[in-house]
Amino acid sequence: WVKQCSHCPSGYHQDKAQQSLCLPCFPGQYNDDSKQTECKNCVAGKYTNTSQLKECYFCPIGYQQPDTSQTVCLGCSPGKFSDQTSATSCKECVVGRYQIESGQDGCHDCPSGRTTTAAGTPRCDLCSPGKHRDPDGDNEDVNGEIPCLECLVGMFADSSNKEVCKDCPIGFYQNEIGKSMCFPCIPGKYNDDLKQETCKDCDKGQFTST
C-alpha cells in the first residue's frame, strides 16, 4: 500500500487533490521546481517548444519574442537585427546601414554614394544630386548614422551616386549648399580659382563680356 503521496516533478503540475498523476507543462510554459500546482509562463524573450520542461530557452541572436508563453522566437525582419540573446524586440539599422535578410545579428554599411532614407530600411538608395556619401570619410553623426551630406558652397554634385562633390570650376560659383550645378559669373565679374561661392568684380579699366 501507499504510505505517502509523491511530489509532482519539475516540468509537471497538478492543481487538484486526490489525483493519480501529474500533468505536463505545455509548450510556452515550464516548472523549475517540484510539488507545483500550476506551471509558469515563459517570459518575453524566452520560449519552450516541447512539454515537460524545467526551464525556458533563450531566443537566439537574430531573433526576438515580445510576448509571454510562446513556443517560438521570431526572426528579425529585414532592416532590423538583434545582437544579443533573449531579445524582446529587434533594433533598427541606423541611417546609412542596411540588412536585406531576416534573422541577422547586425547591419552593413551602404556603399559609396548611397544611404538609407530612414532607420530600419532594408536597402540603400542613391544619394540625390547635390549630395554625396563617402563611407571612408567623416560622415557619421552623433547617432552613428551615415546620411548623404549636402555639397558645401563652392561645390556641386550633378548626378546621384556621388562619393564626393566636385569643385565649381574657374569662372563659376555656387553660394548655396546641396546644389547640383554651379553658375557662371555674369559679365563684369570673374573667378580665377576653383570652389568659389561668389564671383570677383572686374577692376576699373577691365571688363568681361561673357
ABEGO torsion letter per residue (X at the ends): XBABBBBBBBGBBBABBGBABBBBBBBGBBBABBGBABBBBBBBGBBBABBGBABBBBBBBGBBBABBGBABBBBBBBGBBBABBGBABBBBBBBGBBBABBGBABBBBBBBGBBBABBGBABBBBBBBGBBBBAABBABBAAGBBBBBBBBBGBBBABBGBABBBBBBBGBBBABBGBABBBBBBBGBBBABBGBABBBBBBBGBBBAX
